[in-house]
Amino acid sequence: MSDITYIPTREGWLYLAGIKDVYSKEIVGFSLSERMDSNLVLCALTRAMHIHRPPVGLILHSDRGSQYCSKLYQERLKHYGMTCSMSRKGDCYDNAPMESFWGLLKNELVHHKRYQTRLEAVQDITEYIEIFYNRQRRQAGLGYISPVAFVQKQQDLSTQMAA
């Protein structure tokens, strides 16, 4: 699941593209930039691929934004062996898990800050995602453990079953 949101700073908008694994609820890739272009979403995708290495055939859902429809982004998805899935025009419900994350990020962090610079926002948001949300924030849908703990638990179960 992939989508973009924006963060206000005194220097102007900061755009955040994110990719969420709907099974583990982990933010597996994200990118921040002062420009909302195809490079923003490509960086998030590349980050997710290099760190998590999902299997060929993965379905990646996004909205219908021009960044996701760009030739370069679509070619990169094909290169990685992913299938692109986009909502029909006017159907916002497919992006609900990602929109839910944006709501958490803004309610738990962004709305309580007044970022002077984009760099300050980048550092704060990166820490929120990588340290707090993925590793510490407990999720009811995961049995009240963090996304990273959930992934580890699933890997441990797979190892036990294979033995």
Sequence and secondary structure as in RCSB ss.txt:
>XXXX:A:sequence
MSDITYIPTREGWLYLAGIKDVYSKEIVGFSLSERMDSNLVLCALTRAMHIHRPPVGLILHSDRGSQYCSKLYQE
RLKHYGMTCSMSRKGDCYDNAPMESFWGLLKNELVHHKRYQTRLEAVQDITEYIEIFYNRQRRQAGLGYISPVAF
VQKQQDLSTQMAA
>XXXX:A:secstr
 EEEEEEEETTEEEEEEEEE TTT  EEEEEEESS SHHHHHHHHHHHHHHH   TT EEEE   HHHHSHHHHH
HHHHTT EEEE  TT  GGGHHHHHHHHHHHHHTGGG  BSSHHHHHHHHHHIIIIIITTT  BGGGTSB HHHH
HHHHHHHHHHHH 
